[in-house]
Amino acid sequence: MAYIEQRKNGWLAQVRRKGMPSISRTFDLKADAEAWAREVERELQRGNIAALRQDAQRVTVAEVAARYAEQVTAHKRDHSAAAMVRRAVERFGAYSLANVRSVDVAVWRDELLAQGYAAQSVVHFLAALSGIFRYAEQELSIDLPQGNPVRAVRKPARNNARDRRLKPGELDYLLRAAAQARSQVVGLPQIITLAVETSMRLGELLALEWRHIDLKARTAHLPRTKNGEARTVALSSAAVAALQSLPRRLDGRVFGWQNKDSFEKTWARCKVRARALYEADCAEKGVKPDPAFLADLRFHDLRHEATSRLFEKGLGIMEVASMTGHKSLSMLKRYTHIEAAKLAQKLG
């Protein structure tokens, strides 16, 4: 039975059912109160007793996120997922599940974009928040009266996939700069070479262990990858030579960087040195430097470069996919940018 009455702070809607605690909410408009009461009664008629429990009113986003982080994100190889959940909790942690509205999520989306986050990054943040609500519904059996608030929010338009490939000479200058790095930066030339030769992700390279590398068979086994599946990567002669030139660490790891952030700092310094070397050579030759040389190059672009090179070497789609770990042709296509000039040579 539903009751609607006016109070000082608005219209109170209350639904009672024998043997169950009553549920109530206050609305500014009487029409909204009546609509809510009808929806709750409809759910009860369908046998959804959870509609009277009000868990969504009592449980906060932070409480669900703590369980979600422990049960879901903690088992993901990609640590960025946990960071995005933490960011969602910073924004909505104090809210009860029922009090997060789609309009609140839309405001957060716009705030992230205004702070300079790329559209793709914002999509990941929204996915992390959506995952918390989905976990509450599916794993904790918490009824969300308004549903998952992220689902109705328009995702920001993503830019076209990056098509950045190495320009002539960029790899040479990167390797020269890496070789000139201070002595404690061990493995910088080698990790750059492996990225270009194998198409492995940065996280996969940093997690490499010698026990999973067979230099005789020229393979590197990756027991855990971003998509959750293991794969074995073939090693080119250049990749094998790079590994053979590395000293063996006592902890069994191939590279010493502890995480992506520490490596990215090393990578940024390497690019600065490489650019300085390039400008010095241009000055010596009396040539004007190209402002785009190394300007917007990211380490992840080396994966794009490597994937495109594999196709240019004549490998088939399944062979390349076995190297890169892509599950679909559409995703593989995003990482493939074959130079038209090289295709023209094949056409004859």
QUIKA-V659318 format. One record per backbone hydrogen bond with DSSP energy under -1.0 kcal/mol. NH is the residue of the N-H (numbers start at 1). CO is the residue of the C=O. If there is no record, write none. Layout:
BEGIN
nh=NH co=CO
nh=NH co=CO
END
This chain:
BEGIN
nh=3 co=14
nh=5 co=12
nh=7 co=10
nh=10 co=7
nh=11 co=27
nh=12 co=5
nh=13 co=25
nh=14 co=3
nh=15 co=23
nh=16 co=1
nh=20 co=17
nh=23 co=15
nh=25 co=13
nh=27 co=11
nh=33 co=29
nh=34 co=30
nh=35 co=31
nh=36 co=32
nh=37 co=33
nh=38 co=34
nh=39 co=35
nh=40 co=36
nh=41 co=37
nh=42 co=38
nh=43 co=39
nh=44 co=40
nh=45 co=41
nh=46 co=42
nh=47 co=44
nh=48 co=43
nh=49 co=47
nh=51 co=48
nh=52 co=49
nh=53 co=50
nh=58 co=54
nh=59 co=55
nh=61 co=95
nh=62 co=93
nh=64 co=60
nh=65 co=61
nh=66 co=62
nh=67 co=63
nh=68 co=64
nh=69 co=65
nh=70 co=66
nh=71 co=67
nh=72 co=68
nh=73 co=68
nh=74 co=69
nh=75 co=72
nh=76 co=73
nh=81 co=78
nh=83 co=79
nh=84 co=80
nh=85 co=81
nh=86 co=82
nh=87 co=83
nh=88 co=84
nh=89 co=85
nh=90 co=86
nh=91 co=87
nh=92 co=88
nh=93 co=89
nh=95 co=92
nh=97 co=59
nh=98 co=56
nh=99 co=96
nh=100 co=97
nh=105 co=101
nh=106 co=102
nh=107 co=103
nh=108 co=104
nh=109 co=105
nh=110 co=106
nh=111 co=107
nh=112 co=108
nh=113 co=109
nh=114 co=110
nh=115 co=111
nh=116 co=113
nh=117 co=112
nh=122 co=118
nh=123 co=119
nh=124 co=120
nh=125 co=121
nh=126 co=122
nh=127 co=123
nh=128 co=124
nh=129 co=125
nh=130 co=126
nh=131 co=127
nh=132 co=128
nh=133 co=129
nh=134 co=130
nh=135 co=131
nh=136 co=132
nh=137 co=133
nh=138 co=134
nh=139 co=135
nh=140 co=135
nh=142 co=136
nh=147 co=144
nh=153 co=150
nh=170 co=167
nh=173 co=169
nh=174 co=170
nh=175 co=171
nh=176 co=172
nh=177 co=173
nh=178 co=174
nh=179 co=175
nh=180 co=176
nh=181 co=178
nh=185 co=182
nh=186 co=184
nh=191 co=187
nh=192 co=188
nh=193 co=189
nh=194 co=190
nh=195 co=191
nh=196 co=192
nh=197 co=193
nh=198 co=194
nh=199 co=195
nh=205 co=201
nh=206 co=202
nh=207 co=203
nh=208 co=205
nh=210 co=252
nh=212 co=209
nh=213 co=210
nh=214 co=219
nh=218 co=214
nh=219 co=214
nh=220 co=233
nh=221 co=212
nh=222 co=231
nh=228 co=225
nh=231 co=222
nh=233 co=220
nh=235 co=218
nh=240 co=236
nh=241 co=237
nh=242 co=238
nh=243 co=239
nh=244 co=240
nh=245 co=241
nh=246 co=243
nh=252 co=249
nh=254 co=208
nh=263 co=259
nh=264 co=260
nh=265 co=261
nh=266 co=262
nh=267 co=263
nh=268 co=264
nh=269 co=265
nh=270 co=266
nh=271 co=267
nh=272 co=268
nh=273 co=269
nh=274 co=270
nh=275 co=271
nh=276 co=272
nh=277 co=273
nh=278 co=274
nh=279 co=275
nh=280 co=276
nh=281 co=277
nh=282 co=278
nh=283 co=279
nh=284 co=280
nh=285 co=281
nh=287 co=282
nh=293 co=290
nh=295 co=292
nh=301 co=298
nh=302 co=299
nh=303 co=300
nh=304 co=300
nh=305 co=301
nh=306 co=302
nh=307 co=303
nh=308 co=304
nh=309 co=305
nh=310 co=306
nh=311 co=307
nh=312 co=308
nh=313 co=309
nh=314 co=311
nh=315 co=310
nh=320 co=316
nh=321 co=317
nh=322 co=318
nh=324 co=320
nh=325 co=321
nh=332 co=328
nh=333 co=329
nh=334 co=330
nh=336 co=333
nh=343 co=339
nh=344 co=340
nh=345 co=341
nh=346 co=342
nh=347 co=343
nh=348 co=344
END
